[in-house]
Amino acid sequence: MSWPIPSKGARRSPIAVRSATSEGVARRLLDSFLRPVLRWAAWSAPRAPLRGARVLVSLAFAGCLVTDVKEYEPDPNEPPFIVYPATGTSPPLDEVYELDLDETSITEVVFSVEIYDRNVDQPLRLRRVVDRPPVGDFLFLELPVPATGERIRTATFRIPLSELTADDGERQCHSVEAFVSSSFGAGVDPERPGDLAGVGWSVLTYQGVQSIPLPLRCGEP
C-alpha cells in the first residue's frame, strides 16, 4: 500500500502546521536561551572549571529542587570541672585547715568552689560529705547549683562546727568533700558516667596548744 504524495498546491493539515510551528518556536527559544549560557560557561571554564558545570546542573534541575532538612543534635552534656575554691572564702586545698576552738568564735565553716561548665543553661547539683568511709553507706547533703548563663559559677555550702568537733574538745581531723554533677545516682555516683567533678579538704579541730605534729591530710599520721 502506498500513500498519496500531496502536490505543491495541496493544503497541509492544521495539526501538522501547528506541530511544525511549535517545534520551531521551541527550538528557537532553546537555542536563544542556551547559547549565551554555554558561551558564558566556556568563557569562565579556564577561571573556574566547575563553575559552568554548576550553572548547567542548576538550570537542569531548577524545576525539581529538593531541600534536605538536617536535624541538629543538641550540644552534648559535658562534665563540669571545679576550677579552684573561690579566693578568700574557703579553706585552702593544699594544707590542713586548723581550727583552735579556744581561739575562734565561728559556729560554721564556709566552703566555696568555682565550677566551670560549658553547659551554661544546665542546672547542677552539689553533694557535700564529711568523713566519707572507704566502703558502705554515708550521709550527704545535696544543694542546687542554678544555671547562670556563664561558664563559671560559684557554689557555696556551710558545715556547722558541731559536725567537726568532739564534745570534749579532743583533737579531730575531718575530711570534707564536695561533688558536682548534673544528676546524681546513689551516693556520689553520677547518673551519666564521667559527669562528675570533686574536691576535698582536711579540717583539724582542737583545743589549746598541740604538741603532736599536724598531719598532711586527714587519715594520715
C-alpha positions as CSV (number, residue, x, y, z in Angstrom):
1,M,0.0,0.0,0.0
2,S,1.3,3.5,-0.9
3,W,0.3,6.8,0.5
4,P,-0.6,9.7,-1.8
5,I,2.0,12.4,-2.0
6,P,0.4,15.8,-1.8
7,S,1.1,18.2,-4.7
8,K,2.8,21.5,-4.2
9,G,-0.5,23.3,-4.2
10,A,-2.1,20.9,-1.7
11,R,-3.0,22.4,1.7
12,R,-1.3,21.0,4.8
13,S,-3.2,19.7,7.8
14,P,-3.9,22.2,10.5
15,I,-2.5,19.8,13.0
16,A,0.7,19.3,11.1
17,V,1.1,23.1,10.7
18,R,0.7,23.7,14.4
19,S,3.1,20.9,15.3
20,A,5.7,22.2,13.0
21,T,5.2,25.8,14.3
22,S,5.5,24.6,17.9
23,E,8.7,22.7,17.2
24,G,10.2,25.7,15.5
25,V,9.3,28.0,18.3
26,A,10.7,25.6,20.9
27,R,13.9,25.2,19.0
28,R,14.4,28.9,18.6
29,L,13.7,29.6,22.3
30,L,16.0,26.8,23.5
31,D,18.7,28.0,21.1
32,S,18.4,31.6,22.2
33,F,18.4,30.6,25.9
34,L,21.2,28.0,26.0
35,R,23.6,29.7,23.5
36,P,24.5,32.6,25.9
37,V,24.8,30.2,28.8
38,L,27.1,27.8,27.0
39,R,29.2,30.7,25.7
40,W,29.5,32.1,29.3
41,A,30.3,28.6,30.7
42,A,33.0,28.2,28.1
43,W,34.5,31.6,28.8
44,S,34.5,31.0,32.6
45,A,35.9,27.4,32.4
46,P,39.6,28.4,32.5
47,R,38.9,30.6,35.5
48,A,36.7,28.2,37.5
49,P,36.5,24.8,35.9
50,L,33.4,23.7,37.9
51,R,31.5,27.0,37.6
52,G,30.0,26.3,34.2
53,A,29.0,22.8,35.2
54,R,27.4,24.0,38.3
55,V,25.3,26.5,36.4
56,L,24.2,23.9,33.9
57,V,23.3,21.4,36.6
58,S,21.4,24.2,38.5
59,L,19.5,25.1,35.3
60,A,18.7,21.5,34.5
61,F,17.2,20.8,37.9
62,A,15.8,24.2,38.6
63,G,12.2,22.9,38.3
64,C,12.9,20.0,40.7
65,L,14.6,21.4,43.8
66,V,14.7,19.1,46.8
67,T,15.8,20.6,50.1
68,D,17.1,18.2,52.8
69,V,16.4,19.4,56.3
70,K,19.2,18.4,58.6
71,E,18.3,17.8,62.1
72,Y,21.0,19.0,64.6
73,E,21.5,17.2,67.8
74,P,21.7,19.3,71.0
75,D,25.1,20.1,72.5
76,P,26.4,17.0,74.3
77,N,26.4,17.1,78.1
78,E,30.0,17.8,79.1
79,P,31.2,17.2,82.6
80,P,31.8,20.1,85.0
81,F,35.1,21.0,86.4
82,I,36.0,22.5,89.8
83,V,38.4,25.3,88.9
84,Y,39.5,26.2,92.5
85,P,37.9,27.3,95.7
86,A,36.8,30.9,95.4
87,T,39.5,33.2,96.7
88,G,39.3,34.2,100.3
89,T,36.1,32.4,101.1
90,S,37.2,28.8,101.6
91,P,39.8,26.8,103.4
92,P,42.9,26.0,101.4
93,L,43.2,22.8,99.4
94,D,46.9,22.2,99.7
95,E,47.2,22.2,103.5
96,V,45.3,21.2,106.6
97,Y,42.9,23.8,107.8
98,E,43.3,24.3,111.6
99,L,40.7,25.5,114.0
100,D,41.7,26.1,117.6
101,L,38.4,26.1,119.4
102,D,39.9,28.3,122.2
103,E,40.8,30.9,119.7
104,T,37.8,31.0,117.4
105,S,34.2,32.2,117.7
106,I,32.9,30.9,114.5
107,T,29.9,28.5,114.5
108,E,30.3,27.1,111.0
109,V,32.9,26.7,108.3
110,V,32.1,28.1,104.9
111,F,33.3,26.3,101.8
112,S,33.1,27.8,98.3
113,V,34.1,26.4,94.9
114,E,34.1,27.8,91.4
115,I,32.7,25.4,88.8
116,Y,33.5,25.5,85.1
117,D,30.7,24.1,82.9
118,R,30.3,24.6,79.1
119,N,26.6,23.7,79.5
120,V,25.7,27.2,80.7
121,D,22.0,26.7,80.9
122,Q,22.1,23.4,82.7
123,P,21.4,23.4,86.5
124,L,23.9,21.4,88.6
125,R,23.8,19.6,91.9
126,L,26.4,19.6,94.7
127,R,26.7,16.9,97.3
128,R,28.9,17.5,100.3
129,V,30.2,14.7,102.5
130,V,32.0,14.7,105.8
131,D,34.3,11.8,106.6
132,R,33.2,9.5,103.8
133,P,34.1,5.9,104.6
134,P,36.0,3.8,102.0
135,V,33.0,1.4,101.7
136,G,29.5,1.4,102.9
137,D,26.7,4.0,103.2
138,F,27.3,7.5,104.3
139,L,25.3,10.7,104.8
140,F,25.5,13.6,102.4
141,L,23.8,16.9,101.9
142,E,22.6,17.9,98.4
143,L,22.4,21.5,97.3
144,P,21.3,23.1,94.0
145,V,23.7,25.0,91.8
146,P,21.5,27.1,89.5
147,A,22.5,27.9,85.9
148,T,23.7,31.5,85.4
149,G,24.3,31.6,81.7
150,E,28.1,31.9,82.4
151,R,30.6,29.1,82.1
152,I,31.9,29.7,85.6
153,R,29.6,29.7,88.5
154,T,30.2,29.7,92.3
155,A,28.7,27.2,94.7
156,T,28.9,27.8,98.5
157,F,28.0,25.5,101.4
158,R,28.4,25.6,105.1
159,I,29.2,23.0,107.7
160,P,28.3,23.6,111.3
161,L,31.3,23.5,113.6
162,S,29.4,20.9,115.7
163,E,29.9,18.4,112.9
164,L,33.7,18.9,113.0
165,T,34.3,18.8,116.8
166,A,34.0,16.4,119.7
167,D,32.1,17.3,122.8
168,D,35.2,17.1,125.0
169,G,37.3,19.2,122.5
170,E,39.5,16.3,121.6
171,R,41.7,16.8,118.6
172,Q,39.9,15.6,115.4
173,C,40.8,15.6,111.8
174,H,37.9,15.5,109.3
175,S,37.8,15.2,105.5
176,V,35.3,17.3,103.7
177,E,34.4,16.6,100.1
178,A,32.2,18.3,97.5
179,F,31.0,16.6,94.4
180,V,29.3,18.3,91.4
181,S,27.2,16.7,88.7
182,S,24.1,17.4,86.5
183,S,22.4,14.4,88.0
184,F,23.4,12.0,90.8
185,G,22.6,8.4,91.3
186,A,23.4,6.6,94.6
187,G,25.9,8.2,97.0
188,V,28.2,10.4,95.0
189,D,28.0,8.5,91.7
190,P,26.7,10.4,88.7
191,E,23.8,9.0,86.6
192,R,25.9,9.6,83.5
193,P,29.4,8.0,83.6
194,G,32.1,10.7,83.8
195,D,29.6,13.5,84.6
196,L,31.3,14.4,87.9
197,A,33.8,16.7,89.5
198,G,35.1,16.6,93.1
199,V,37.3,18.3,95.5
200,G,38.3,17.7,99.1
201,W,39.6,19.5,102.2
202,S,41.2,18.5,105.5
203,V,39.9,20.3,108.7
204,L,41.6,19.8,112.0
205,T,39.9,21.0,115.2
206,Y,41.5,21.0,118.7
207,Q,41.6,23.0,121.9
208,G,44.8,24.6,123.3
209,V,48.4,24.1,122.3
210,Q,49.1,20.9,120.4
211,S,52.4,19.0,120.7
212,I,51.5,16.4,118.1
213,P,52.7,17.3,114.5
214,L,50.0,18.2,112.1
215,P,49.1,15.5,109.5
216,L,49.5,16.3,105.9
217,R,45.9,15.2,105.3
218,C,43.2,13.7,107.5
219,G,43.6,9.9,107.8
220,E,47.4,10.2,107.7
221,P,49.6,10.0,110.9
